[in-house]
Amino acid sequence: MQKSQVNNFVRSATFFQHAGISIVFVFMPLIAKEVTESVFEIGLIVASFSFAQILSEIYFGRHSDKKGTRLKFIRIGFIGCAAAFGLHIFAEDITMLFLVRIAAGIASGIMIPAMIAYAYEANVERKRAATVISFHALGWLAGIAAAGIANDLKLIFLISAASFIIGLMFTMKLSNPKQEQELEPGTTKKVISKNKFLFLSLLLRHIGASAVWVFLPIMIVEEWGGDLYHISIVYVSNTLTAFILMNVMASKIHLSNVTKFKIGIGCTTFVFVGLSFVTEWWMAMPFMSLVGATWAFLFIGGNFHLMDNNPRSTSTGIFSSTLSIATVVGPIVAGGIAFLYDYTAVLYFAIAIIICAFVVSLKVRK
């Protein structure tokens, strides 16, 4: 099979994978508010998905390297996500919503590290993989837009499940090349130790970001005068910028991966400084566009640096699980801060912790 065909199938599968996740993820605070009025419990519900992803991504990312195969984990993940996200439609109380979010986190964690590694290994010219991986941002864009168009918190679960089924169909077109098996014991610990400053700065940055994301949809609707579809418009400015910039990186931005990562971490600070001055929903759009730019830099820079120098699925699994840890901690912290103070205080917390993240990122070496 030609490399262009392989890349197109991976692009399509990546697109539907992230469309299926994003269509539910972005609106989860509003979905959670349907079963509880407690801001702290909303934070816990949002965090439950990422908590399940943490162990799933580390475990299955490592096993993908051990087995020397990616495609099996990718396909199992698509099947599991189609079932788990579809079951959201029956989650009409807080207990059931917790359970389906945990199942969705486990299922998505099975395939995310393997998918990134597969896309990277499918390209001899590694930087071209950025154009393939960029379709995760385009998938988020499509999922967010679809949620806004559907304008129905039940219908989006069916659209999500359908997205995973379509993505699975594209993986059936992919070959299953055997990779070199990474059997050395203690590999996960070595990767973490070797890249501790990268993972720590990523963790701190994303704690700040996820603390804000858990309440941003509520702020758009309740404080900035927006409607449900305005949430989609605001978030689309994020994902569209990320998609464009990830593609540009493959040919136009000639910076080292470490430098890209540091730019992504540091410039995130300006996002939350800007959001603290927003008074109407449309004013958030330029700052969300900046989020997309910073995400493109840190995601491509961080992942490519790791895959250049470490077992690929293991290191990307740790990268993804670090994001998941932050998405557990961030909403819980945000729930506590919002309960004691208000949503604006959460923005101030994000600014402070992301400045710390940038300082730590300066210790990352090429």
C-alpha positions as CSV (number, residue, x, y, z in Angstrom):
1,M,0.0,0.0,0.0
2,Q,1.3,3.5,-0.9
3,K,2.4,5.8,1.9
4,S,-0.1,8.4,0.8
5,Q,-3.0,5.9,1.1
6,V,-1.8,4.8,4.5
7,N,-1.7,8.4,5.7
8,N,-5.1,9.2,4.4
9,F,-6.6,6.2,6.2
10,V,-4.8,7.2,9.4
11,R,-6.0,10.8,9.0
12,S,-9.6,9.6,8.5
13,A,-9.5,7.3,11.5
14,T,-7.8,10.0,13.7
15,F,-10.5,12.5,12.6
16,F,-13.4,10.3,13.6
17,Q,-11.6,9.1,16.8
18,H,-11.3,12.7,18.1
19,A,-14.7,13.8,16.7
20,G,-16.3,11.1,18.8
21,I,-14.4,12.1,22.0
22,S,-14.8,15.9,21.6
23,I,-18.5,16.0,20.9
24,V,-19.1,14.7,24.4
25,F,-16.1,16.1,26.2
26,V,-16.7,19.8,25.6
27,F,-20.3,19.7,26.8
28,M,-19.7,17.4,29.7
29,P,-20.0,20.2,32.3
30,L,-23.5,21.0,31.0
31,I,-24.4,17.3,30.8
32,A,-23.1,16.8,34.4
33,K,-25.2,19.8,35.5
34,E,-28.3,17.8,34.4
35,V,-27.7,15.2,37.2
36,T,-26.2,17.4,39.9
37,E,-26.1,21.1,40.9
38,S,-22.9,20.8,43.0
39,V,-20.0,22.4,41.2
40,F,-17.7,20.0,43.1
41,E,-19.5,17.0,41.8
42,I,-19.4,18.4,38.3
43,G,-15.7,18.6,38.6
44,L,-15.5,15.0,39.8
45,I,-17.6,13.8,36.9
46,V,-15.4,15.6,34.4
47,A,-12.3,14.2,36.1
48,S,-13.6,10.6,36.2
49,F,-13.0,10.2,32.4
50,S,-9.4,11.3,32.6
51,F,-8.7,9.3,35.8
52,A,-9.6,6.2,33.8
53,Q,-7.5,7.3,30.9
54,I,-4.4,7.6,33.2
55,L,-3.9,3.9,33.9
56,S,-5.3,2.8,30.5
57,E,-2.9,4.9,28.5
58,I,0.2,3.9,30.5
59,Y,-0.8,0.2,30.6
60,F,-1.8,-0.2,27.0
61,G,0.8,2.2,25.6
62,R,3.5,0.0,27.2
63,H,1.9,-3.2,26.0
64,S,1.7,-1.8,22.4
65,D,5.5,-1.6,22.5
66,K,5.9,-5.0,24.1
67,K,3.7,-6.7,21.6
68,G,5.3,-4.8,18.7
69,T,1.9,-4.1,17.1
70,R,-0.3,-1.0,17.1
71,L,-3.4,-1.9,15.1
72,K,-4.9,-4.4,17.5
73,F,-5.0,-1.8,20.2
74,I,-6.4,0.8,17.9
75,R,-9.3,-1.4,16.8
76,I,-10.1,-2.6,20.3
77,G,-10.2,1.0,21.4
78,F,-12.6,2.1,18.6
79,I,-15.0,-0.8,19.5
80,G,-14.9,0.0,23.2
81,C,-15.5,3.7,22.6
82,A,-18.5,3.1,20.3
83,A,-20.1,1.1,23.1
84,A,-19.1,3.3,26.0
85,F,-20.0,6.6,24.4
86,G,-23.3,5.2,23.1
87,L,-24.2,4.1,26.7
88,H,-24.1,7.7,27.8
89,I,-27.6,8.1,26.5
90,F,-28.8,6.0,29.4
91,A,-26.9,7.9,32.1
92,E,-29.8,9.7,33.8
93,D,-28.3,9.8,37.3
94,I,-24.9,10.7,38.8
95,T,-23.9,7.0,39.5
96,M,-24.5,5.9,35.9
97,L,-22.8,9.0,34.5
98,F,-19.7,8.2,36.6
99,L,-19.6,4.6,35.3
100,V,-20.0,5.4,31.6
101,R,-17.4,8.2,31.8
102,I,-14.9,5.7,33.4
103,A,-15.7,3.1,30.7
104,A,-15.1,5.8,28.0
105,G,-11.8,6.8,29.6
106,I,-10.5,3.2,29.6
107,A,-11.6,2.6,26.0
108,S,-10.1,5.8,24.6
109,G,-6.9,5.2,26.5
110,I,-6.4,1.8,24.8
111,M,-6.0,3.4,21.3
112,I,-4.6,6.9,21.7
113,P,-0.9,6.1,22.3
114,A,-1.0,3.4,19.6
115,M,-2.6,5.7,17.1
116,I,0.0,8.5,17.6
117,A,2.9,5.9,17.3
118,Y,1.3,4.3,14.2
119,A,1.0,7.7,12.5
120,Y,4.7,8.6,13.4
121,E,6.0,5.2,12.2
122,A,4.1,5.3,8.9
123,N,6.2,8.3,7.7
124,V,9.9,7.9,6.9
125,E,10.2,11.7,7.0
126,R,9.0,11.9,10.6
127,K,8.0,15.6,10.5
128,R,5.4,14.8,7.9
129,A,3.5,12.8,10.6
130,A,2.5,16.2,12.0
131,T,0.1,16.6,9.0
132,V,-1.5,13.2,9.9
133,I,-1.7,13.9,13.7
134,S,-3.2,17.3,12.9
135,F,-6.4,15.6,12.1
136,H,-7.0,15.0,15.8
137,A,-7.5,18.8,16.0
138,L,-9.8,18.7,12.9
139,G,-11.8,15.9,14.5
140,W,-12.2,18.1,17.6
141,L,-13.4,20.9,15.4
142,A,-16.0,18.7,13.7
143,G,-17.2,17.2,17.0
144,I,-17.7,20.6,18.6
145,A,-19.4,21.9,15.5
146,A,-21.7,18.8,15.3
147,A,-22.6,19.3,18.9
148,G,-23.6,22.9,18.3
149,I,-25.6,22.0,15.3
150,A,-27.4,19.1,17.0
151,N,-28.1,21.4,20.0
152,D,-29.4,18.3,21.9
153,L,-27.4,16.7,24.8
154,K,-28.9,13.3,24.0
155,L,-28.4,13.2,20.3
156,I,-24.7,14.0,20.6
157,F,-24.1,10.6,22.3
158,L,-25.5,8.8,19.2
159,I,-23.4,10.9,16.9
160,S,-20.3,10.1,19.0
161,A,-20.9,6.4,18.9
162,A,-21.4,6.6,15.1
163,S,-18.1,8.5,14.7
164,F,-16.2,5.6,16.4
165,I,-17.8,3.0,14.2
166,I,-16.9,5.0,11.1
167,G,-13.3,5.4,12.4
168,L,-13.1,1.6,13.0
169,M,-14.1,1.0,9.3
170,F,-11.1,3.1,8.1
171,T,-8.7,1.1,10.4
172,M,-9.8,-2.1,8.5
173,K,-8.0,-0.7,5.5
174,L,-4.7,-0.4,7.3
175,S,-1.9,-2.9,7.3
176,N,-0.5,-4.3,10.5
177,P,3.3,-4.0,10.4
178,K,5.3,-5.6,13.1
179,Q,7.5,-3.3,15.1
180,E,10.5,-4.1,17.1
181,Q,9.4,-5.4,20.5
182,E,10.5,-3.3,23.5
183,L,10.8,-6.0,26.3
184,E,13.3,-4.4,28.6
185,P,11.9,-4.2,32.2
186,G,11.6,-0.9,33.9
187,T,11.1,1.0,30.6
188,T,8.2,3.2,31.9
189,K,10.2,4.4,34.9
190,K,13.3,5.1,32.7
191,V,11.2,7.2,30.3
192,I,9.6,9.2,33.1
193,S,13.0,9.8,34.8
194,K,14.8,10.8,31.6
195,N,12.0,13.3,30.6
196,K,10.9,14.4,34.1
197,F,11.0,18.1,33.4
198,L,9.0,17.7,30.2
199,F,6.3,15.7,31.9
200,L,6.2,18.0,35.0
201,S,5.9,21.2,33.0
202,L,3.2,19.5,30.8
203,L,1.3,18.4,34.0
204,L,1.4,21.9,35.5
205,R,0.3,23.6,32.3
206,H,-2.6,21.2,31.8
207,I,-3.8,21.4,35.4
208,G,-4.2,25.1,34.9
209,A,-5.9,24.7,31.5
210,S,-8.2,21.9,32.5
211,A,-9.2,23.8,35.7
212,V,-10.6,26.5,33.4
213,W,-12.1,24.2,30.7
214,V,-14.4,22.5,33.3
215,F,-16.3,25.7,33.8
216,L,-15.7,27.6,30.6
217,P,-18.9,26.3,28.9
218,I,-20.9,27.3,32.0
219,M,-19.3,30.8,32.0
220,I,-20.1,31.3,28.3
221,V,-23.7,30.5,28.9
222,E,-24.3,32.0,32.4
223,E,-21.9,34.9,32.6
224,W,-21.1,36.0,29.0
225,G,-24.6,35.8,27.5
226,G,-23.9,32.8,25.1
227,D,-26.1,30.0,23.9
228,L,-25.2,26.3,23.4
229,Y,-24.1,26.9,19.8
230,H,-21.9,29.8,20.9
231,I,-19.8,27.3,22.9
232,S,-19.2,25.5,19.6
233,I,-18.2,28.7,17.9
234,V,-15.7,29.6,20.6
235,Y,-14.1,26.2,20.7
236,V,-14.0,25.9,16.9
237,S,-11.6,28.9,16.8
238,N,-9.3,26.8,19.0
239,T,-9.3,23.6,17.0
240,L,-9.1,25.3,13.6
241,T,-6.0,27.2,14.6
242,A,-4.4,24.0,16.0
243,F,-5.2,22.1,12.7
244,I,-3.7,24.8,10.5
245,L,-0.6,25.3,12.6
246,M,0.2,21.5,12.9
247,N,0.2,21.3,9.1
248,V,2.4,24.4,8.7
249,M,4.9,22.8,11.2
250,A,5.6,20.0,8.7
251,S,7.2,22.4,6.2
252,K,7.4,26.0,7.4
253,I,8.4,26.1,11.0
254,H,12.0,25.0,11.4
255,L,12.4,25.0,15.2
256,S,13.6,22.1,17.4
257,N,10.9,20.0,19.0
258,V,12.1,21.2,22.4
259,T,11.8,24.8,21.4
260,K,8.3,24.2,20.1
261,F,7.3,22.6,23.4
262,K,8.6,25.5,25.4
263,I,6.8,28.1,23.3
264,G,3.5,26.1,23.7
265,I,3.9,26.0,27.5
266,G,4.9,29.6,28.0
267,C,2.4,31.3,25.6
268,T,-0.5,29.6,27.3
269,T,-0.2,32.1,30.1
270,F,-1.5,34.9,27.9
271,V,-4.7,32.9,27.1
272,F,-6.0,33.0,30.7
273,V,-4.8,36.6,31.3
274,G,-7.0,37.5,28.3
275,L,-10.0,35.4,29.4
276,S,-10.0,37.2,32.8
277,F,-11.1,40.4,30.9
278,V,-13.8,38.8,28.8
279,T,-17.4,40.1,29.4
280,E,-19.2,38.7,26.3
281,W,-18.9,35.3,24.7
282,W,-17.5,36.4,21.3
283,M,-14.5,38.1,23.1
284,A,-13.2,34.7,24.1
285,M,-12.6,33.7,20.5
286,P,-9.1,35.2,19.9
287,F,-7.9,33.8,23.2
288,M,-9.2,30.3,22.3
289,S,-7.5,30.7,18.9
290,L,-4.2,31.3,20.9
291,V,-5.0,28.1,22.9
292,G,-5.0,26.2,19.6
293,A,-1.7,27.7,18.6
294,T,0.0,26.9,21.9
295,W,-1.5,23.4,21.8
296,A,-0.1,22.7,18.4
297,F,3.4,23.7,19.5
298,L,3.5,21.7,22.7
299,F,1.7,18.6,21.4
300,I,3.8,18.2,18.3
301,G,7.0,19.4,19.9
302,G,6.6,17.3,23.1
303,N,5.4,14.1,21.4
304,F,8.0,14.2,18.6
305,H,10.8,14.8,21.0
306,L,9.7,11.8,23.0
307,M,9.3,9.5,20.0
308,D,12.7,10.5,18.6
309,N,14.5,9.4,21.8
310,N,12.3,6.8,23.6
311,P,10.1,3.7,23.0
312,R,7.3,5.4,21.0
313,S,4.0,4.0,22.3
314,T,5.3,3.9,25.9
315,S,6.4,7.6,25.8
316,T,3.3,8.9,24.0
317,G,1.2,6.9,26.5
318,I,2.9,8.7,29.4
319,F,2.5,12.0,27.6
320,S,-1.3,11.3,27.2
321,S,-1.7,10.0,30.7
322,T,0.1,13.1,32.0
323,L,-2.6,15.1,30.3
324,S,-5.2,12.8,31.9
325,I,-3.7,13.3,35.4
326,A,-4.0,17.0,34.9
327,T,-7.6,16.6,33.7
328,V,-8.3,14.8,37.0
329,V,-6.6,17.3,39.2
330,G,-7.6,20.5,37.4
331,P,-11.4,20.0,37.6
332,I,-11.2,19.0,41.3
333,V,-9.1,22.0,42.1
334,A,-11.4,24.2,40.0
335,G,-14.5,22.9,41.8
336,G,-13.0,23.8,45.2
337,I,-11.9,27.2,44.1
338,A,-15.2,28.0,42.4
339,F,-17.1,26.8,45.5
340,L,-15.0,29.0,47.8
341,Y,-14.7,32.1,45.5
342,D,-15.9,32.3,41.9
343,Y,-15.0,31.4,38.3
344,T,-12.6,34.3,37.9
345,A,-10.5,33.0,40.8
346,V,-10.0,29.8,38.7
347,L,-8.5,31.9,35.9
348,Y,-6.1,33.5,38.3
349,F,-5.1,30.0,39.6
350,A,-4.4,28.9,35.9
351,I,-2.2,31.9,35.3
352,A,0.0,31.3,38.3
353,I,0.4,27.5,37.8
354,I,1.2,27.9,34.0
355,I,3.9,30.5,34.8
356,C,5.4,27.8,37.1
357,A,5.1,25.3,34.2
358,F,7.1,27.5,31.9
359,V,9.9,27.9,34.4
360,V,10.1,24.1,34.7
361,S,10.1,23.7,30.9
362,L,13.2,25.8,30.6
363,K,15.1,22.8,32.1
364,V,14.1,20.5,29.2
365,R,17.2,19.9,27.0
366,K,17.5,18.9,23.4
